[in-house]
Amino acid sequence: MAKQITPRSENYSQWYNDIVKKAGLADNSAVRGCMVIKPLGFGIWENMKAQLDTMFKETGHVNAYFPLFIPKSFLSKEAEHVEGFAKECAVITHHRLMNNPNGTGVVVDPSAKLEEELIVRPTSETIIWNTYKDWIQSYRDLPLLINQWANVVRWEMRTRPFLRTTEFLWQEGHTAHATSEEALEESKLIHELYARFAEDYMAMPVIKGAKTANERFAGAVETFTIEALMQDGKALQAGTSHFLGQNFAKAFDVTYADKNNKIEHVWASSWGVSTRLVGGLIMTHSDDEGLVIPPKLAPTQVVIIPIPKPSEEIMKVAEGITEKLLQLGIRVKIDRDDQKRPGFKFAQYEMEGVPIRLGIGKRDLEKNVVEIARRDTKEKKSIDIEGIEKYIKDLLDEIQQNLFSRAKKYRDDHISVAENMDQLTQLLEEKGGFVKALWDGTTETELAVKDKTKATIRCIDDENSLGTGIDVLSGKPASKTVLYAKSY
């Protein structure tokens, strides 16, 4: 099966597309720019969703659901917001079809034009803040901590499965607070939560920081991001959290009476991650043999393969091991197919990224052992059946840690420093990855560097590790350390 995958070194983009297709993660759909998420891809997303949902609820958030359709006038109420999304909006103009009077099929009924066009949700700030106007009256109603799991539509011309599609799945949190300090603290809390999820569950190391004014979410006062590095040296924005100030509260007149009965506008945050994380997982860990999934997110963590095919004796042992693993909360399955050869199955599960494979044959039973193969290093060894459940549990933890350590080493090896424009250009072209440099803080310089290098400022370094000096391009005094990278 691996021969069906284009090597990363040959064509990274095609390698990615091959894995998405051959591992059975997603498929093209009849709708241009949209994908069908297949069971394995959706299973990974479900595990991401379940863990994130738990983390949100542990921090006091609750789930709700808001309409898919947004009146066009809502997007006009916050100027930066509508400017940021206007070119990506799908617009509904009519509400009915009719039989084509000139032939077969159906056409839009011209008499069914909507009085006001509806926008298919590109993000939900406007519809949610219009609703919060009715929900918030007093300081007793705050903070309001709500998350939504939904789909959104952003019209894209160039699409790639999971990374950029016209329709995608995500979660979006929208919170309201009595003070700016509380709203800012909320956005920072979620920023940290996203980083912890990426590293602890995805085994994907990230760099945390704030976006520049030019790169902020449309309508935000501050945007915080987690940036990951893929195996081709490009950055991936993996999650963002926004401090919205009072922009949306003022646009939709969302006010509350404080303890002194003084009327104030509320303060807001919003934040989200999407199925783009599945793409990030693929590009962080996978290899030329197929998908590699961190055990904590793998839909199947262990697969047991009877060799050469299921028999009563082998199945009895396999089912005994399965029962013990299930008791430890390990996701395990037995391959009961008696038609395919073991070699085909080995290649299939390697392609699908199952972290651990157990092979059980008649000779193994005679020695009271099973063969264990781990996906991350491809090592194989024979292990006694007695106590194997403890060994597997520890091995899953070891694989999870190894994947993180491997990805972190790659990331750390691809963080460079540039003192001038020539160095910045050379590093971005020849080495890739993140390049730290001093920035004078102006959008003019930021865009000029982007024009020359095709790289953007991924985030501002909170620690300002390069101190003060001069900007790599403008030569002006600079006191902000930023990380440049080419990105998805």
N, C-alpha and C positions, 0 to 999 in steps of 0.2 A: 504493500500500500504506500509506503514511503516514496516509492518511485513516482507516484502520482503527484508529489509535492515539489514545486520549484524550490531549489535551495535559496535560503535567505541571501547568501552572498551573490547570487545570480540576479535575482529580482525580488526585492523585499515586498513590494506591493503585491506581486503575483503570489508570492509565498503566503501572504496573509489571506488573500482571496481563496487560495487552494485549501488552506486549513478550515476556513469557514465552511466551505462546500464539502470537502472530503470527510471532515469530522462530524458533519451533520448538525452544524450549529444554526444555520439559516439558509434560506433559499430566496431566489428572486421571486417577485410577485407580478401579477398582471398590471399592477399600478406602478407606473414609472417612479423610481426613487424610493419605493417602499419595499420592505422585506417581510418574508414569512419567517418567524422565529420558530425553529424546530424544537422538539422535546429536549434535546441536550442543551441547546442554547437557552431555552426558557427555564430549564432546571437550574442552571447556574444563576440566572437572574432571580429566580424564586428564592434561592438560598441567600443571595445578596439582600434581597428585599426583606426576608424574614429577620436577618441579623440587624439590618439597619432599623427596621421597625421596632425591634426590641430595644435598641439603643435610644431611639427617639422617645419611646414610652418611659424608659428609665429616667429620662431627663424632663418628664412632665408633659410631653406633647401627646395630643390625641389626633385621631384621623377623622377627616370629613371628606365630602365630595362636592364639587361645584360644577356648574354647567360647562359643557364642551364649547358652547357657542357664546360669543361676546358681542354685544351691540357695538357697531362701529363707533358710535359717539363716545363710548367709554375710553377708547384708545386715544381720543383727541384731548382728554382732560389732563394728561401728563405729557408735556411737550417732548422731553428727552426720550421717554418710553416709546411714543409712537414713531419718533424718528428712527429709533434703534430697530424696530420690528416691521416697519411699513413695507419694506421690500420682500419680506418673507411670508406675508400673510396670505392665507387662502380665504377667499371671500365668497359667501353664499348670497346670491341675489334673488333667487326664486324658490318657491316652496312646492312646486308641483310639475309633473310631466303630463304629456298628453300623447295620444296616438298621432303619428305623423300623417297629416291629411294628404300628403303627396306620395305616400308609399308605406312600406313596412317600418316597424320600429317605433321609437318614441322621440319626441322633441320637448324642449322646455316650453311650457305653456306661457306665452307672453303676458297673459292676464294675471299670472300668479307672481308678479314682481313684489318683493318685500318692500314695505314702507321704509324700513331701515335695514341696510345690509348687516349680515352677521359675519363675524370673523371666527374661523375655526381656531380654537385656543392655541396661541403660540407660547403663552405663559399666562398665569392667572391673576396677576396683581390687580388688574382693573375690576374684574368681576368679583373678586374676593373683597376688595376694599369698598366696593359699592354695597356689599352685603354687611360688612363690619359696621357700616353706618347705623344699621338697625340693631346690631348686637351689643354695641358699646355705648353706654350712657354715663356710667359712673366709674370712679377709681376701683370700685368693687368688682367691675367686669374685667379688670386687668391683673396680670398679663393674660393675653389670649394666645395660646400656643397650639396652633393647628398645622397639621401636615396633610397633604393629599397625594395619593398614588393615582397616577393618571397617564393618559397619552397626550401628546402635543403634536402640532403640525407646524413645521417651518419649511417653506418652499425652498428646496435646494436644487441647484443645477448640476452639481457634481456630487454624487453620493457613493458611500462605501458602507457595506454592512456593519452595523453597530456604531461605527465611528461617526457617520454623518448620513442620516436618512431623512426623508421628508416627514415621515411619522416616526416617533420613537416613544418609548416608555420611560417614565421617570417618577421621582417624588419631588414635590415642591412644598416647602414649609413657608408659612406666612404668619408672622407673630406681631402682636400689638402690645405696646408698653407705655407706662406712665412717664418715663423719663428717657432722655437720650442715652444716659449711662446704661440703663437696663437693656435697651435695644442693641447698643453696641456690644455689650457683654454677651447677649444672646447670639449675635452673629459670630463672635469669637468662640463661643462654646461649641457651636456646630462646626466651625472650621476645625477645631481640635478633634471633634468626634469623627469627621470625615477622614482626617489624617490617621486616626487610630484604626478606623475600619480598613482603610487601604493597606496599612502596614500589618495589622494583626490578622486580618482575614484574607485579603487578596495577596499578601506577601509582596506587596508592591511599594517600595520606598518612595516617599514623596518629599518635595520641598514646599514649605508653607511660606506664604507671604501675601502682601497686598498688591493689587493691580494698580497700574498707573491710571490717571484720569481718563486717558484715551482708551484704555482697555476695560474700564469698568462696565458693569451691567447698566443698561439704559435706564436711567432714573435713580441710580444708586448714589449715595454720598461716598461710600467706601465698599470695595469688593475684595474679599479675601479668597485666595485660591490654593488648591493643592496641585502641584505640577509633578508629573511622573515622567521618566525617561524610557522610551521604547528602545528595542535592540538595534534600530537603525540610526540611533542618535538624535531622533526627533522627540520633542516634548509633547505631552498630552495633558491638557487641562482636564483633571479628573473630577473636580467638584468645586463649587463656588458658594460662598455665603456673603450676603449683602446687607450692609447697614443702609437703610433707605431714608433715614432722617424722618422728616415730616412731609416729604414730597407727595406721597399717595394719600396721606391723611388730609392734607390741605386740598388736593385735587378732588377728593370725594367728600370733603367736609366731615371727617370722622373726628368727633370731639368727645371729651368726657369731663365730668364735674369732679374736681379734686376734693380733698377733705375739707377745704375751706369754701367749697361750692363755686370755685372759680373754673370757668370753662377753658379747657386747653385742648389743642390738637394732640393726638397720640403719636408715638414714635414707633418705627417699624423695622422689621428685618424680613428677608426672604432668603431661601437657600435651596439648592437642589443638586442631585446626581441622577444619572440616566443610564440606559442600556449601553452607553458609550463605555461604561466600566467593563463590560464583557470584552469589548475590543481591546481595552487596556490590559486585561488579564491575558488575552491571547498573545499580544505583542511583547509582554514582559517576560513570559515564561516558556513559550512553546519553542519547538526545535524543528529540524528538517524531517523528523519522523512523525510529526503531528502535534496535536494539542497537548499541553501540560496544564493541569488544573491543581491549584493548591488544595490539599485535603479538606480544609474547613469549608470550602465552597463546592466541592465535587458532588454532583448528584449521586454517583456511586463511588464510594471510597475504596471498596475492595470487591474484586470479582473472583469467583472460584470457578476454575475450569477443570472438569473431569477429563482425564486422558486415558485412551484416545477418545472415549465418549462415555456418557453416563451409564453406570451400572449400579445394581442394587448395593453392592459393597461400598463403592466409592460415594454414592449419594448419601448413604447413612452417615459417613464421616463428614461429608460436606455440609449436611444439614445440622450436624452437631456443632461444627465450627460456626456456622451461620447463627445458630441460636445464641451462642456465647457472645458473638460480636454484636448482635442486636441488643443484648442486655447491657452492653457498654455504650449504646447509642451510636454505633458505627453503621453506616449505610453500606450494606453488602448485598450482592446478588449472586446466584448460582446460574451459570450458563448451562441450560438444560437442552440446548440444541444438539441433536444426535446426527445431524447431516453434515455440518461443516467440520473441516479438519482442525486440529488444535493450532497448527501454524497460522491458519487464516484467522482464528479467533485471537491469537496473541497479537497479530498485526492490527486487528480491528480495535482492540482495547488500548493498544499503544497509540493508535491514531486518535482515539476518543479521550485520551488523557487520564484514564483511570489510575489513581495513584499507586495502588498495590494489586498485583495479580498473583493468585494462588493456583498452582497446578497440582492436581492429585491424580496419580496413576497407581496401578497395581503394585509396581515395585516400590513406590513411596510408602504404601501401606504396609508392605512387608518390613520396612525399616522404621515404621511409625513416624514418618516425616512428611512434610509437604515442601514443594519448591515455591519460594517467594521471590517475585521480581518487582523491583520498585521502578516507577516510571521516570523519576527525576534523574537518576544516575544510571539506570538500566542494569544495575547489579542484581545478581541472582544468588540465592543460597538456600540450602535445605535446613529446615527448622523442625524441631520436635513438635508433634501435635499437642503434646501435653503442655499447657500453659501458653499456647500460641496466641490466645486472645490478648494477653498482656503484651506480648512481643509486638503484635500488630498495632495496638493502641499507641505504644511508645514510638513505633516506626512512623506512624502517621504524623506525630508531633515532630519527629526528626525531619521528615520530608518537608513539612511546612516551614520549619526554620531554615532548612537548606535552601529552599527556593527564595526566601527573603534575603538570606546572606549573599546568595549568588547575584540576585538582582541589585542589591545594595552595592556590592563590589563594582559591578559594571557601572552603576550610576556615579559612584564616587570617583572611579577612574576617568569619567568623562565630565568632570567639572574642572574647568580651566580658568585662568585669569588673563585678561588682556589689558595692556597699558596704553595701547594706541589703536587706531583704526586698522592698520595693516595687520596687527596681531589678531584683532577681532575677526577680520575677514578670513584670514588664513585658518584660524582655529575652527570657525564655523564650516568652512569648506572641506578641510582635510580631516578633522577629528570629530566634529559634531558635538552633540551634547550641550550642556549648559556652559556658557562663558560669562564669568563675572567681570563687570567693568563699572567704572564710575560714570554717573549720569548727572547732567546739569539740571535735571528736573523739568525741562521744557518738552512740550509735545512736538515742537518743531524739530528738535534734535532726534527725538524718538522716531518720528516718521522718516526722517532723512536716513537714519541707520537702516530702517526697514527697507527703504527704497534701494539702498546700496547692497544689502546682504540677504534680503528676503527673511530675515530673522526679526522676531518681536521681543519686547521685554516681557518675559513670562511672569515675573513678579519682582517686587522690591525686597531686598534683603533686610529683614527686621533688625538684624544685628549690625548692619552697615560694616561688614567685615573688612572692607578696603579703606575705611576711614574717609579722609578728605584728599582732594587733589584736583585734577582737571579732567573734563569730559573727553572721552576717547575720540570724539568727532569734532565738537565745537571748540575745544580748547578752553572753554569757560570754566570758572571754579565749580567744582562738583563735590557734593557731600552725601550723595545717595549711591549705594551699591545696588546694582540690578543684575538680573540673570537674563542674558539673551539666549535665544535658541530658535531654530526652525521648528515648526510645530504642525500638528494635524488640525 
